[in-house]
């Protein structure tokens, strides 16, 4: 091989080496919903995979089919925005795609632990939460055979780093009562008889900073807050948002669009928590909240079709799977 050929070969290998990490710098987001390829009423769960390999499960809810769900793979962190059953997972699907989009089969109880705790124990994952939830989850992890030290506290303004991902909690205006069935015993029965739940502090949203520089805001269940402007945008400068649009229990589609357009101002948003059949055959259903949100938003809206992985660069722009 002559000198010119050697130089050309070295140049090609160098270019290839530089090109490979570029693709690897994207953050992967995979929704784990009720029916593959659709956006369904109970869909909450998403996995965020950092370029470092750190994998974060957000609000497993009822569509993750327990700790044995084959879609989970390695999980390093479990995030729970608040204690309501459709987020922490009081019950879950028998298996992925059980039932129909509008009538899911969530007949498997996860009480008294919750799917979030069962998954964290099975995967050896950390649980990062705010308010008084960390102490509660620590006890639950211990009771389920896990390590209570894997429940990590991050109250508002605090940041915890797990692997390649820095996790901060931010304000979410929402109720956060603890289901008496998660307590059990005499105390749980007293609360149930009174028609109330236990108090475990305020609900939270999350801001995730990934190793490629991407900052993502996970709204949790929330109304409109000034912190979405001053904190999420002003301090953290989030470029990607996951925004709840379901109305009644959280922001409706037009309120959510206001949050995106005027407060957070990200470069892209993933719709979440629509409480409706958002798609049919993978296409947005006409007249749906999902369609209303898309039309009202000034940035690209990505619909989280279950099982379909999207990739986002550091600027929050989708570069694959959208």
C-alpha positions as CSV (number, residue, x, y, z in Angstrom):
1,X,0.0,0.0,0.0
2,X,1.6,3.3,-1.1
3,X,1.7,6.5,1.0
4,X,-1.2,8.2,-0.8
5,X,-3.4,5.2,-0.2
6,X,-2.5,5.1,3.5
7,X,-3.4,8.8,3.9
8,X,-6.7,8.3,2.1
9,X,-7.5,5.3,4.3
10,X,-6.6,7.1,7.4
11,X,-8.8,10.1,6.4
12,X,-11.7,7.9,5.7
13,X,-11.3,6.1,9.0
14,X,-11.0,9.4,10.9
15,X,-14.2,10.7,9.2
16,X,-16.1,7.6,10.1
17,X,-14.9,7.8,13.7
18,X,-16.1,11.4,13.9
19,X,-19.4,10.5,12.3
20,X,-20.3,7.6,14.7
21,X,-20.6,9.6,17.9
22,X,-22.8,12.2,16.3
23,X,-25.7,9.7,16.0
24,X,-24.9,8.4,19.5
25,X,-25.4,11.9,21.0
26,X,-29.1,11.8,20.6
27,X,-31.5,11.1,23.5
28,X,-33.9,8.3,22.7
29,X,-37.5,8.5,23.9
30,X,-39.7,5.4,23.8
31,X,-43.4,5.6,24.9
32,X,-44.7,2.4,26.6
33,X,-48.4,2.7,26.0
34,X,-51.4,0.4,25.9
35,X,-51.4,-0.6,22.2
36,X,-48.4,-0.6,19.9
37,X,-48.4,2.2,17.4
38,X,-51.3,4.1,19.1
39,X,-51.8,7.0,21.6
40,X,-54.3,5.7,24.1
41,X,-56.2,7.1,27.1
42,X,-54.0,5.6,29.9
43,X,-50.6,6.2,28.2
44,X,-48.2,7.9,30.6
45,X,-45.0,5.9,30.6
46,X,-41.9,6.8,28.6
47,X,-38.3,5.6,28.7
48,X,-35.6,8.3,28.2
49,X,-32.2,6.8,27.2
50,X,-29.2,9.0,27.6
51,X,-26.2,8.7,25.2
52,X,-24.3,7.3,28.2
53,X,-26.7,4.4,28.3
54,X,-28.6,5.6,31.5
55,X,-32.3,4.7,31.1
56,X,-35.0,6.6,32.9
57,X,-38.6,5.3,33.2
58,X,-41.1,8.1,33.7
59,X,-44.5,7.4,35.4
60,X,-44.9,3.7,34.6
61,X,-48.7,4.0,35.2
62,X,-51.0,1.1,34.1
63,X,-49.7,0.4,30.6
64,X,-46.3,-1.1,31.7
65,X,-47.1,-4.7,32.2
66,X,-45.4,-5.1,35.5
67,X,-41.7,-5.6,36.2
68,X,-41.5,-8.4,33.6
69,X,-42.7,-6.3,30.7
70,X,-40.2,-7.2,28.0
71,X,-40.2,-3.7,26.7
72,X,-38.5,-2.3,29.8
73,X,-35.0,-3.7,29.4
74,X,-32.4,-2.1,31.6
75,X,-33.9,0.6,33.9
76,X,-31.6,2.8,36.0
77,X,-34.0,5.4,37.3
78,X,-37.8,5.4,38.0
79,X,-39.5,8.8,38.2
80,X,-42.9,9.2,39.7
81,X,-44.6,12.6,39.4
82,X,-47.3,11.9,42.0
83,X,-49.1,9.1,43.7
84,X,-52.2,8.7,41.7
85,X,-52.8,5.2,40.4
86,X,-52.5,6.1,36.7
87,X,-49.0,7.3,37.3
88,X,-47.5,5.2,40.1
89,X,-49.2,2.1,38.8
90,X,-51.9,0.7,41.2
91,X,-52.7,-1.9,38.5
92,X,-51.4,-2.8,35.1
93,X,-52.0,-4.6,31.8
94,X,-51.7,-8.4,31.8
95,X,-49.2,-8.1,29.0
96,X,-48.3,-5.5,26.4
97,X,-51.3,-4.8,24.1
98,X,-53.9,-6.4,26.5
99,X,-57.4,-5.3,25.6
100,X,-58.1,-2.4,23.2
101,X,-57.0,1.2,23.1
102,X,-60.3,2.4,24.4
103,X,-60.8,-0.6,26.7
104,X,-57.5,-1.7,28.1
105,X,-57.2,-4.8,30.3
106,X,-55.6,-3.5,33.5
107,X,-56.8,-6.3,35.7
108,X,-53.5,-7.1,37.4
109,X,-53.2,-5.4,40.8
110,X,-49.9,-4.0,41.8
111,X,-51.0,-3.3,45.4
112,X,-49.7,-2.8,48.0
113,X,-46.3,-2.0,46.3
114,X,-47.2,-0.2,43.0
115,X,-45.7,-1.0,39.6
116,X,-43.1,1.8,40.2
117,X,-41.8,0.0,43.3
118,X,-42.0,-3.5,41.8
119,X,-40.0,-2.3,38.7
120,X,-37.4,-0.5,40.8
121,X,-36.8,-3.6,42.9
122,X,-36.6,-6.0,39.9
123,X,-34.3,-3.7,38.0
124,X,-32.2,-2.5,41.0
125,X,-33.1,1.1,39.9
126,X,-33.0,4.3,41.8
127,X,-36.3,6.1,42.5
128,X,-35.9,9.9,42.4
129,X,-38.9,11.9,43.8
130,X,-39.7,15.1,45.7
131,X,-41.9,16.1,48.6
132,X,-42.4,13.4,51.2
133,X,-42.6,10.7,48.5
134,X,-39.0,9.6,48.9
135,X,-39.5,8.4,52.5
136,X,-42.6,6.5,51.6
137,X,-40.9,4.8,48.6
138,X,-37.9,3.9,50.7
139,X,-40.1,2.0,53.1
140,X,-41.9,0.4,50.1
141,X,-38.6,-0.7,48.5
142,X,-37.5,-2.3,51.8
143,X,-40.8,-4.1,52.3
144,X,-40.6,-5.5,48.7
145,X,-37.0,-6.8,49.2
146,X,-35.2,-3.8,47.7
147,X,-32.7,-1.3,49.1
148,X,-34.4,1.7,50.8
149,X,-31.3,3.8,50.0
150,X,-32.4,3.5,46.3
151,X,-35.1,6.0,47.1
152,X,-33.5,9.4,46.5
153,X,-34.9,12.8,47.5
154,X,-34.8,15.9,45.3
155,X,-37.1,18.6,46.6
156,X,-37.9,21.7,44.5
157,X,-34.7,23.4,43.2
158,X,-32.5,20.3,44.1
159,X,-30.7,18.2,41.6
160,X,-29.6,14.5,41.8
161,X,-27.4,12.9,39.2
162,X,-27.8,9.2,38.3
163,X,-25.4,8.0,35.6
164,X,-25.4,10.5,32.7
165,X,-28.6,12.2,33.7
166,X,-29.1,15.2,36.1
167,X,-32.6,15.2,37.6
168,X,-34.3,18.2,39.1
169,X,-37.8,18.6,40.5
170,X,-40.0,21.6,39.7
171,X,-43.5,22.8,40.7
172,X,-46.6,21.0,39.6
173,X,-50.0,22.2,40.7
174,X,-52.0,19.1,41.3
175,X,-53.4,16.9,44.1
176,X,-51.2,14.1,45.5
177,X,-53.2,12.0,47.9
178,X,-51.9,8.6,48.7
179,X,-54.4,5.8,48.0
180,X,-55.3,4.0,51.3
181,X,-54.7,0.7,49.6
182,X,-51.0,1.6,49.3
183,X,-51.0,1.9,53.1
184,X,-53.1,-1.1,54.1
185,X,-53.9,-2.2,57.6
186,X,-56.1,-0.4,60.0
187,X,-54.8,3.1,59.1
188,X,-55.5,2.4,55.4
189,X,-59.0,1.3,56.2
190,X,-59.7,4.3,58.4
191,X,-58.6,6.6,55.5
192,X,-60.7,4.7,53.1
193,X,-63.8,4.9,55.3
194,X,-63.3,8.6,55.6
195,X,-63.0,9.0,51.8
196,X,-59.5,10.6,52.0
197,X,-55.9,9.7,51.2
198,X,-52.7,10.2,53.2
199,X,-50.5,13.3,52.5
200,X,-47.1,12.8,51.0
201,X,-46.3,16.3,49.9
202,X,-46.9,18.1,46.7
203,X,-46.9,16.7,43.2
204,X,-43.8,17.4,41.1
205,X,-42.6,17.9,37.6
206,X,-39.1,17.1,36.4
207,X,-36.3,18.7,34.5
208,X,-33.8,16.2,33.0
209,X,-30.4,17.3,31.7
210,X,-28.8,14.7,29.5
211,X,-25.1,14.2,28.8
212,X,-25.5,15.6,25.2
213,X,-26.7,18.9,26.7
214,X,-30.5,18.4,26.0
215,X,-32.7,19.7,28.8
216,X,-36.2,18.2,28.9
217,X,-39.2,19.3,31.0
218,X,-41.6,16.6,32.2
219,X,-44.7,18.5,33.3
220,X,-46.4,15.8,35.4
221,X,-50.0,16.6,36.1
222,X,-50.2,20.3,36.5
223,X,-52.1,23.5,35.8
224,X,-50.5,26.7,34.5
225,X,-47.7,28.0,36.7
226,X,-45.5,31.0,36.7
227,X,-42.6,28.6,37.3
228,X,-43.0,27.3,33.8
229,X,-41.7,30.7,32.6
230,X,-39.3,31.7,35.4
231,X,-37.9,28.4,36.4
232,X,-38.3,25.8,33.5
233,X,-37.5,28.3,30.8
234,X,-35.7,31.1,32.6
235,X,-33.3,29.0,34.7
236,X,-33.2,25.5,33.1
237,X,-33.8,26.6,29.5
238,X,-35.6,23.4,28.6
239,X,-35.6,22.7,24.8
240,X,-37.9,19.7,24.9
241,X,-41.2,19.3,26.8
242,X,-43.5,16.5,27.7
243,X,-46.8,18.2,28.3
244,X,-50.0,16.8,29.7
245,X,-53.1,17.8,27.7
246,X,-56.0,15.8,29.2
247,X,-58.2,18.5,30.8
248,X,-60.2,18.2,34.0
249,X,-57.4,16.5,35.9
250,X,-54.6,18.5,34.3
251,X,-54.1,21.2,31.7
252,X,-56.5,21.0,28.7
253,X,-55.1,21.2,25.2
254,X,-55.5,25.0,24.8
255,X,-54.0,25.7,28.3
256,X,-51.2,23.3,27.5
257,X,-50.5,25.1,24.2
258,X,-50.3,28.4,26.1
259,X,-47.7,26.8,28.5
260,X,-45.7,25.7,25.5
261,X,-46.1,28.8,23.3
262,X,-45.8,31.6,25.9
263,X,-44.1,30.1,29.0
264,X,-41.7,27.2,28.4
265,X,-41.1,28.0,24.7
266,X,-39.2,24.7,23.9
267,X,-38.2,23.7,20.4
268,X,-40.5,20.7,20.5
269,X,-43.1,19.1,22.7
270,X,-44.3,15.5,23.2
271,X,-48.0,15.3,24.0
272,X,-49.0,13.2,27.0
273,X,-51.9,12.2,29.3
274,X,-54.6,12.9,26.7
275,X,-57.2,10.8,28.5
276,X,-58.7,9.8,25.1
277,X,-58.1,7.7,22.1
278,X,-55.7,10.1,20.5
279,X,-54.9,8.1,17.4
280,X,-56.5,5.5,15.2
281,X,-54.2,3.4,13.0
282,X,-51.4,5.7,14.2
283,X,-53.1,8.8,12.8
284,X,-54.3,11.6,15.0
285,X,-58.1,11.4,15.5
286,X,-60.1,14.3,14.1
287,X,-61.8,16.4,16.8
288,X,-59.6,15.0,19.5
289,X,-57.8,16.9,22.3
290,X,-54.6,15.7,20.6
291,X,-55.5,17.4,17.4
292,X,-56.6,20.6,19.2
293,X,-53.2,20.7,21.0
294,X,-51.3,20.2,17.7
295,X,-53.2,23.0,16.0
296,X,-52.8,25.4,18.9
297,X,-49.0,24.8,19.4
298,X,-46.4,26.9,17.6
299,X,-43.7,24.3,17.9
300,X,-43.6,20.8,16.5
301,X,-45.8,18.4,18.5
302,X,-44.8,14.8,18.6
303,X,-47.5,12.2,19.3
304,X,-46.1,9.4,21.5
305,X,-47.1,6.2,19.6
306,X,-46.4,3.3,21.9
307,X,-43.2,1.4,21.1
308,X,-42.0,3.9,18.5
309,X,-38.7,5.4,19.5
310,X,-38.0,9.1,18.8
311,X,-34.5,10.6,18.9
312,X,-33.8,14.2,20.0
313,X,-30.6,16.3,19.6
314,X,-29.3,18.8,22.1
315,X,-31.6,21.5,20.8
316,X,-34.7,19.4,21.4
317,X,-35.3,18.8,17.7
318,X,-36.4,15.3,16.6
319,X,-33.9,13.8,14.3
320,X,-35.3,10.3,14.0
321,X,-38.5,8.3,14.5
322,X,-40.9,11.3,14.3
